[in-house]
Amino acid sequence: MKPLLPDGRRTLAVLGGGQLGRMFVHAAQALGFRAWVLEPEPASPAGNVAERQIEAAYDDAAALAEIAAGCVAATVEFENVPAPALQWLAARLRVAPAAAAVAICQDRVAEKSHFLEAGVACAPFASIESAAELEAASIDGLLPGILKTSRLGYDGKGQARVETRAELRAAWQALGGVPCVLEKRLALARELSVIVARGSDGGIVHLPVQQNLHRDGILAVTQVPAPGLDDRLAQQAAARAERMAASLDYVGVLCVEFFVLADGSLVANEMAPRPHNSGHYSLDACDVSQFELQVRALAGLPLVQPRLLCPAVMLNLLGDLWFSGPDAAPSTPDWAAVLALPGVHLHLYGKTEPRRGRKMGHLTLTGASAEQVRATALQVAQRLGLPAF
């Protein structure tokens, strides 16, 4: 694929106007590209910093035609962009990742089936699309488990923990009786993620293996390097993430999340066909961020192995921080108190309306040692009223 050299005139498009799109736009502009955003919501975080936002649905024919006429390449900032829209664009301009790869990541059953096809272990699971499948004898071996909608679930939404068949039936009805996947609940020791970038020539690089902590299904803390992680396990996680990208003939940035089980074995959890919340620290702690890698892969520019310049901790900032109590009006957190600490980098996403559970920004803590960075992160958490970790 011939590289698209940045010349100040070429325009890249991103479908999706959230914070991931915003950071993609910044990276594209820093490299000398222009950026357009397709997003139905007005004044989106990405649209506010792009050269242009087209306010339309992701499958709007006229909007897609505008992108095809005005842009040289297009990517996505979240996995629920309709795959047919990407297929239509791919017949007219460069698109990465491809529609086929995005479609697999949109469906949990297809995703887990692809893990197994690629020889990457994941939790035992079963597809449930009908009341009859709830009664299958094999279900007993998956309880206790987690029932998840096959499509459109994210940040802990669209899922329920179930202990018994009765709870499983009730949860499936509560989720609307839509196609679901039941995963066996496993004894977890830690959560990891690996972000890879793959070019059209098959060249692949990856960020350091990251350790993640989720609260209520939403990423809360990422630590890099993953504390106390065995080198063999880190290499295994990176190799499996790269294998997944190769098996999809993937072009772009891909995040693969893993569970380390209590017995030390590694199983894949899910994939995201885009940059990921757990890689935000790379903006401040790496010489090449995940967003620059996304731009490079899309444009066919060289991919270089990112270097971790210093240890880092990322703290996710949810809208809950803007509320001091259940009935309180929103108020701005005391960022001055946080920014007074060394090695603190604040990233807010330009969202003017804070809501509980809404991702408003993140903080990256950097420093000379992992111990120093964690100590500063705990101070930040205390000043903001976040739980320790």
VOSELO-111681 format. One record per residue (C-alpha): residue in three letters; x negated, y negated, z. Coordinates in pm, 1 decimal, padded with zeros to 6 digits. Each point is the difference from the previous one (the first is absolute). Layout:
- residuo_x_y_z
- ALA_X_Y_Z
...
***
This chain:
- residuo_x_y_z
- MET_00000.0_00000.0_00000.0
- LYS_-00150.7_-00329.9_-00106.7
- PRO_-00045.5_-00234.0_00299.1
- LEU_00222.0_-00306.5_00024.2
- LEU_-00254.1_-00268.0_00076.0
- PRO_00125.7_-00286.5_00215.2
- ASP_-00007.1_-00325.2_-00195.6
- GLY_00245.2_-00221.1_00189.2
- ARG_00274.7_00067.0_-00256.0
- ARG_00080.8_00369.6_00025.8
- THR_00299.1_00072.4_00223.7
- LEU_00060.4_00305.1_00218.5
- ALA_00349.6_00085.9_00124.3
- VAL_00099.4_00160.5_00327.4
- LEU_00346.0_00148.1_00053.9
- GLY_00094.0_-00083.0_00357.1
- GLY_-00025.7_-00326.6_00188.8
- GLY_-00099.9_00104.5_00351.2
- GLN_-00324.9_-00043.2_00189.2
- LEU_-00182.8_00270.0_-00196.2
- GLY_00085.9_-00185.7_-00318.9
- ARG_-00112.3_-00325.1_00161.0
- MET_-00343.4_00140.5_00078.3
- PHE_-00024.8_00153.9_-00347.9
- VAL_00073.3_-00344.2_-00148.4
- HIS_-00275.7_-00158.3_00211.5
- ALA_-00247.3_00266.3_-00114.3
- ALA_00098.6_-00036.8_-00366.0
- GLN_-00037.5_-00377.3_00015.3
- ALA_-00337.0_00025.6_00175.7
- LEU_-00125.8_00213.3_-00289.0
- GLY_00123.9_-00249.3_-00258.1
- PHE_00336.5_00142.2_-00103.6
- ARG_00340.2_-00162.9_00007.7
- ALA_00280.8_00188.4_00175.6
- TRP_00375.0_00035.4_-00048.6
- VAL_00238.5_00162.9_00246.2
- LEU_00327.3_00178.4_-00076.0
- GLU_00218.6_-00015.6_00311.5
- PRO_00376.8_-00047.9_00043.5
- GLU_-00030.7_-00190.7_00329.2
- PRO_-00078.1_-00372.7_-00042.5
- ALA_-00308.6_-00159.2_00157.6
- SER_-00164.4_00335.8_00067.8
- PRO_-00338.8_00023.5_00174.8
- ALA_-00167.4_00100.6_-00328.1
- GLY_00204.5_-00235.7_-00215.1
- ASN_-00097.0_-00295.9_00215.9
- VAL_-00368.2_00039.2_-00093.3
- ALA_00029.8_00130.6_-00357.5
- GLU_-00000.4_-00210.1_-00315.2
- ARG_00355.5_00117.3_-00059.4
- GLN_00276.3_00203.2_00162.3
- ILE_00269.1_00154.0_-00218.1
- GLU_00307.3_00035.7_00219.9
- ALA_00167.7_00313.4_-00130.3
- ALA_00051.6_00367.2_00078.2
- TYR_-00294.7_00227.8_-00068.3
- ASP_00188.1_00167.1_-00285.9
- ASP_00142.1_-00318.6_-00152.4
- ALA_-00054.6_00032.2_-00375.7
- ALA_-00054.5_-00370.6_-00066.3
- ALA_-00246.8_-00033.1_00288.8
- LEU_-00198.6_00303.9_-00113.4
- ALA_-00011.0_-00143.5_-00353.2
- GLU_-00143.1_-00325.4_00140.4
- ILE_-00274.1_00193.8_00178.7
- ALA_-00079.3_00199.0_-00313.4
- ALA_-00029.6_-00323.7_-00198.8
- GLY_-00199.9_-00199.9_00255.6
- CYS_-00222.2_00249.8_00184.4
- VAL_-00281.4_00236.8_-00091.6
- ALA_00052.4_00251.7_00283.2
- ALA_00243.6_00079.9_00279.7
- THR_-00007.6_00178.8_00334.9
- VAL_00228.1_00055.9_00301.4
- GLU_-00012.5_-00111.5_00361.3
- PHE_00241.6_00260.9_00134.1
- GLU_00103.4_00348.1_-00108.7
- ASN_00370.8_-00053.3_-00060.0
- VAL_-00032.2_-00188.8_-00328.0
- PRO_00212.2_00197.9_-00250.9
- ALA_-00226.3_00236.1_-00192.5
- PRO_00188.5_-00058.0_-00330.2
- ALA_-00091.2_-00370.5_00020.1
- LEU_-00367.1_00094.6_00024.6
- GLN_00036.5_00240.7_-00292.6
- TRP_00154.3_-00275.7_-00213.0
- LEU_-00281.5_-00239.3_00086.4
- ALA_-00267.9_00264.1_-00060.3
- ALA_00105.0_00022.4_-00366.2
- ARG_-00084.6_-00369.9_-00035.1
- LEU_-00287.4_-00081.6_00237.4
- ARG_-00237.3_00158.8_00247.2
- VAL_00177.1_00137.3_00310.5
- ALA_-00170.6_00152.2_00301.5
- PRO_00095.1_00209.0_00183.9
- ALA_00197.6_00196.4_-00258.1
- ALA_00374.7_00052.1_00034.5
- ALA_-00043.4_00376.5_00046.4
- ALA_-00225.4_-00044.8_00304.1
- VAL_00229.7_-00260.3_00154.8
- ALA_00300.4_00229.1_-00053.7
- ILE_-00168.1_00278.9_00198.0
- CYS_-00069.8_-00236.7_00289.1
- GLN_00364.9_-00112.9_-00004.1
- ASP_00127.0_00348.0_00088.5
- ARG_-00124.8_00175.9_00312.6
- VAL_00079.0_00347.1_-00132.4
- ALA_-00186.5_-00064.7_-00325.6
- GLU_-00285.7_-00154.1_00197.7
- LYS_-00039.7_00294.8_00235.2
- SER_00032.7_00245.7_-00285.5
- HIS_-00280.2_-00184.9_-00177.2
- PHE_-00217.6_00019.8_00310.9
- LEU_00031.8_00377.3_-00010.0
- GLU_-00059.1_00017.7_-00375.2
- ALA_-00322.6_-00195.3_00048.4
- GLY_-00112.0_00231.1_00281.3
- VAL_00042.7_-00261.2_00273.4
- ALA_00165.5_00134.0_00315.5
- CYS_00306.8_-00177.7_00140.6
- ALA_00255.0_00075.9_00270.3
- PRO_00238.9_00291.0_-00073.1
- PHE_00319.6_-00142.0_-00151.2
- ALA_00327.9_00079.0_-00170.2
- SER_00217.6_-00200.2_-00235.5
- ILE_00356.7_-00056.9_00119.9
- GLU_00244.4_-00123.5_-00260.4
- SER_00319.3_00175.4_00106.0
- ALA_00184.8_00124.4_00307.1
- ALA_-00079.3_00355.3_-00109.1
- GLU_-00373.7_-00068.4_00015.6
- LEU_00038.7_-00111.9_00361.9
- GLU_00094.6_00358.1_00085.3
- ALA_-00292.7_00172.6_-00173.4
- ALA_-00176.5_00252.9_00222.4
- SER_-00338.4_-00160.8_-00069.7
- ILE_00111.5_-00319.5_00176.4
- ASP_-00052.5_00163.0_00341.0
- GLY_-00375.2_00003.8_-00058.1
- LEU_-00001.5_-00377.9_-00055.7
- LEU_00165.3_-00094.3_00329.8
- PRO_-00073.4_-00214.0_00188.0
- GLY_-00055.9_-00224.0_-00297.8
- ILE_00044.4_-00338.6_-00162.5
- LEU_00276.0_-00055.3_-00254.1
- LYS_-00083.6_-00268.5_-00257.2
- THR_00190.8_-00133.3_-00297.1
- SER_-00174.0_00107.9_-00319.6
- ARG_00010.6_-00351.8_-00140.9
- LEU_-00019.2_-00361.5_00122.1
- GLY_-00112.0_00067.0_00357.4
- TYR_-00285.3_-00212.5_00138.2
- ASP_-00133.1_-00135.3_00331.3
- GLY_00185.0_00266.4_00196.6
- LYS_00332.6_-00067.0_-00171.6
- GLY_00204.8_00283.6_-00147.5
- GLN_-00122.1_00267.1_00241.4
- ALA_00098.1_00176.4_00319.4
- ARG_-00162.3_00241.7_00242.6
- VAL_00200.8_00320.6_00039.7
- GLU_-00036.7_00285.4_00246.4
- THR_00284.8_00235.5_-00091.8
- ARG_00221.7_00092.8_-00292.9
- ALA_00282.9_-00198.9_00156.4
- GLU_-00220.3_-00311.6_00015.6
- LEU_-00114.1_00066.5_-00356.7
- ARG_00357.8_00010.5_-00129.4
- ALA_00090.8_-00317.6_00187.9
- ALA_-00312.2_-00182.3_-00119.9
- TRP_00059.9_00098.5_-00363.8
- GLN_00355.3_-00136.3_00022.0
- ALA_-00125.6_-00318.6_00170.6
- LEU_-00246.7_-00052.1_-00286.1
- GLY_00291.1_00013.9_-00242.7
- GLY_-00032.8_00359.0_-00119.9
- VAL_-00259.5_-00111.3_-00256.3
- PRO_-00286.3_00224.2_-00117.0
- CYS_-00248.4_00039.9_00284.9
- VAL_-00311.5_00187.6_00096.7
- LEU_-00039.3_00177.3_00334.0
- GLU_-00359.4_00010.7_00124.4
- LYS_-00121.3_00217.2_00283.5
- ARG_-00115.8_-00212.5_00291.9
- LEU_-00367.2_00063.4_00065.8
- ALA_-00224.5_-00066.3_00299.5
- LEU_-00195.9_-00307.5_-00109.4
- ALA_-00337.7_-00114.5_00131.1
- ARG_-00036.0_-00314.0_-00215.6
- GLU_00110.9_-00167.3_-00322.9
- LEU_-00240.0_-00092.0_-00279.6
- SER_00026.8_-00160.5_-00340.7
- VAL_-00229.4_-00023.6_-00300.5
- ILE_00033.5_-00266.6_-00269.9
- VAL_-00147.0_00093.9_-00336.7
- ALA_-00031.8_-00191.5_-00324.7
- ARG_-00023.6_00188.7_-00328.2
- GLY_-00072.6_-00134.7_-00345.3
- SER_00125.1_00118.8_-00337.2
- ASP_-00342.2_00161.9_-00056.2
- GLY_00048.0_00220.7_00306.8
- GLY_-00248.0_-00194.2_00211.2
- ILE_00112.7_-00015.6_00360.9
- VAL_-00100.6_-00181.6_00320.0
- HIS_00152.3_-00015.9_00345.0
- LEU_00015.3_-00217.9_00308.0
- PRO_-00121.4_00143.9_00332.9
- VAL_00228.2_00248.9_00172.2
- GLN_00238.7_-00194.3_00222.8
- GLN_00168.5_00101.4_00326.9
- ASN_00357.1_-00120.7_00039.8
- LEU_00245.2_-00037.3_00284.8
- HIS_00372.2_-00024.4_-00075.7
- ARG_00271.0_-00126.1_00231.1
- ASP_00364.1_00069.6_-00087.8
- GLY_-00110.8_00116.0_-00342.7
- ILE_-00180.6_-00328.4_-00083.2
- LEU_-00377.3_-00032.2_-00017.9
- ALA_-00121.2_-00195.2_00303.4
- VAL_-00379.4_00043.3_00017.5
- THR_-00275.1_00108.5_-00240.4
- GLN_-00357.3_00064.2_00119.4
- VAL_-00300.7_00028.4_-00232.0
- PRO_-00216.4_00199.3_00026.6
- ALA_00241.7_00254.9_00143.8
- PRO_-00129.4_00038.0_00357.3
- GLY_-00173.9_00328.8_00074.1
- LEU_00099.4_00155.3_-00331.9
- ASP_-00210.2_00298.9_-00099.9
- ASP_-00194.5_-00063.9_-00323.2
- ARG_00119.1_00329.9_-00146.6
- LEU_00365.2_-00090.3_00055.1
- ALA_-00052.5_-00350.5_-00141.4
- GLN_-00158.6_00144.8_-00313.2
- GLN_00283.7_00250.8_-00030.1
- ALA_00262.4_-00275.6_00020.3
- ALA_-00177.2_-00209.9_-00262.9
- ALA_-00044.9_00299.6_-00231.1
- ARG_00368.0_00094.6_00026.6
- ALA_00111.8_-00355.2_-00071.4
- GLU_-00222.7_-00007.6_-00306.9
- ARG_00139.1_00338.7_-00106.4
- MET_00352.9_-00136.4_00020.0
- ALA_-00091.0_-00298.7_-00216.9
- ALA_-00165.7_00223.5_-00257.8
- SER_00293.4_00244.7_-00003.2
- LEU_00234.1_-00288.7_-00085.6
- ASP_-00241.6_-00134.5_-00264.3
- TYR_00045.0_-00311.9_00208.5
- VAL_-00119.6_-00348.5_-00090.5
- GLY_00013.0_-00262.7_00273.2
- VAL_-00007.1_-00002.1_00379.8
- LEU_00150.0_00295.6_00184.4
- CYS_00033.7_00053.0_00375.7
- VAL_00028.7_00352.7_00141.5
- GLU_00102.5_00036.8_00363.7
- PHE_-00112.3_00302.9_00200.5
- PHE_00069.6_00160.7_00335.4
- VAL_-00276.6_00162.4_00201.5
- LEU_00163.8_00281.6_00193.9
- ALA_-00079.7_00105.9_00353.5
- ASP_-00202.5_00293.4_-00136.4
- GLY_-00217.7_-00237.7_-00204.9
- SER_00149.4_00083.5_-00339.3
- LEU_00104.1_-00264.6_-00250.5
- VAL_00338.0_-00028.7_-00174.9
- ALA_00124.5_-00265.2_-00242.1
- ASN_00302.3_-00204.4_00102.6
- GLU_00088.4_-00227.1_-00292.7
- MET_-00137.8_-00217.7_-00279.5
- ALA_00051.0_-00362.4_-00099.3
- PRO_-00072.5_-00099.5_-00363.2
- ARG_-00133.5_-00342.0_00093.8
- PRO_-00213.7_-00176.4_00261.4
- HIS_00102.9_00083.9_00354.0
- ASN_00051.3_-00175.6_00331.1
- SER_-00283.0_00207.8_00149.0
- GLY_-00246.9_-00149.3_-00250.4
- HIS_00063.2_-00366.8_00077.2
- TYR_-00315.4_-00019.6_00212.6
- SER_-00201.7_00037.2_-00324.0
- LEU_00068.8_-00367.3_-00075.1
- ASP_-00229.4_-00098.3_00288.0
- ALA_-00218.0_00303.3_00072.7
- CYS_-00094.8_00135.3_-00345.7
- ASP_-00191.1_-00148.6_-00290.3
- VAL_00280.3_00111.0_-00236.8
- SER_00359.8_-00002.1_00125.8
- GLN_00272.4_00244.7_-00097.0
- PHE_00168.6_-00281.1_-00194.4
- GLU_-00308.8_-00078.4_-00204.4
- LEU_-00023.1_00372.4_-00075.6
- GLN_00362.9_-00011.2_-00116.3
- VAL_-00079.4_-00285.1_-00239.3
- ARG_-00317.7_00167.6_-00124.6
- ALA_00171.8_00333.2_-00066.3
- LEU_00290.7_-00168.2_-00180.3
- ALA_-00231.8_-00210.7_-00217.1
- GLY_-00242.3_00282.6_-00070.7
- LEU_-00285.5_-00179.6_00175.1
- PRO_-00277.0_00195.7_00177.9
- LEU_00089.6_00161.4_00331.3
- VAL_-00274.3_-00020.7_00260.7
- GLN_-00008.0_00191.4_00326.2
- PRO_00119.4_-00241.6_00272.2
- ARG_-00237.4_-00053.1_00291.6
- LEU_00123.6_-00046.4_00354.6
- LEU_-00191.2_-00304.8_00122.0
- CYS_00104.9_00032.2_00363.3
- PRO_00243.2_00193.1_00221.7
- ALA_00358.1_-00125.9_-00008.5
- VAL_00338.6_00029.8_00165.9
- MET_00320.6_-00106.8_-00172.6
- LEU_00306.8_-00095.5_00205.3
- ASN_00333.7_-00016.9_-00179.0
- LEU_00210.5_-00307.2_00086.9
- LEU_00374.1_00064.4_00001.6
- GLY_00274.5_-00257.2_00036.2
- ASP_00062.6_00117.5_00356.7
- LEU_-00294.1_-00221.1_00107.3
- TRP_00206.7_-00308.6_-00083.0
- PHE_00266.3_00093.9_00260.3
- SER_-00065.9_-00021.4_00374.7
- GLY_00322.2_00180.3_00090.9
- PRO_00306.6_00173.2_-00144.5
- ASP_00199.0_-00322.6_-00033.2
- ALA_-00289.5_-00242.1_-00047.6
- ALA_-00033.1_-00226.4_-00301.5
- PRO_-00311.3_00061.5_-00210.2
- SER_-00313.3_-00194.6_00087.9
- THR_-00349.8_00005.9_-00147.1
- PRO_-00248.5_00221.4_00188.6
- ASP_-00297.6_-00172.0_00161.0
- TRP_-00241.4_00050.0_-00287.9
- ALA_-00242.8_-00252.3_00150.6
- ALA_-00058.1_00227.4_00299.4
- VAL_-00069.7_00291.2_-00231.5
- LEU_-00222.9_-00191.0_-00241.5
- ALA_-00213.7_-00118.1_00291.9
- LEU_-00144.5_00351.8_00020.5
- PRO_-00301.7_00093.2_-00214.8
- GLY_00045.5_00212.1_-00311.1
- VAL_00374.2_-00060.8_-00035.1
- HIS_00145.3_-00035.4_-00351.9
- LEU_00368.8_-00094.1_-00026.9
- HIS_00199.0_00082.5_-00313.5
- LEU_00360.4_-00119.2_-00015.4
- TYR_00211.0_00093.5_-00300.2
- GLY_00196.5_-00320.0_-00055.7
- LYS_00329.1_00140.4_00130.5
- THR_00190.4_-00286.7_00158.6
- GLU_00270.0_00209.4_00169.0
- PRO_-00128.5_00231.6_00273.2
- ARG_00208.5_00310.9_00064.8
- ARG_-00057.2_00287.1_00239.9
- GLY_-00185.7_00279.2_-00177.1
- ARG_-00092.1_-00222.6_-00295.5
- LYS_-00367.8_-00009.6_-00096.7
- MET_-00100.9_-00363.4_00038.3
- GLY_-00377.3_00033.6_-00017.0
- HIS_-00302.0_00176.3_00140.6
- LEU_-00311.4_-00072.5_00201.7
- THR_-00340.8_00144.1_-00081.1
- LEU_-00260.7_00013.5_00275.2
- THR_-00363.6_00033.4_-00105.3
- GLY_-00326.0_00010.4_00193.3
- ALA_-00341.1_00155.0_00045.6
- SER_00117.1_00324.3_00160.7
- ALA_00315.3_00209.6_00015.9
- GLU_00006.9_-00044.2_00378.6
- GLN_-00014.0_-00379.5_-00027.1
- VAL_00269.2_-00007.8_-00268.8
- ARG_00234.7_00221.2_00199.6
- ALA_-00053.0_-00213.0_00313.5
- THR_00091.6_-00314.3_-00195.6
- ALA_00300.8_00174.2_-00153.9
- LEU_00123.9_00095.0_00346.6
- GLN_-00037.4_-00363.4_00110.8
- VAL_00202.5_-00109.4_-00302.4
- ALA_00266.0_00259.3_00075.5
- GLN_00022.7_-00121.1_00358.4
- ARG_00036.0_-00365.3_-00103.8
- LEU_00272.3_00085.4_-00251.1
- GLY_00180.8_00244.4_00228.3
- LEU_-00076.0_00301.3_-00217.6
- PRO_-00050.8_00347.8_00152.8
- ALA_-00356.2_00115.7_00057.2
- PHE_-00139.9_00284.6_-00205.7
***
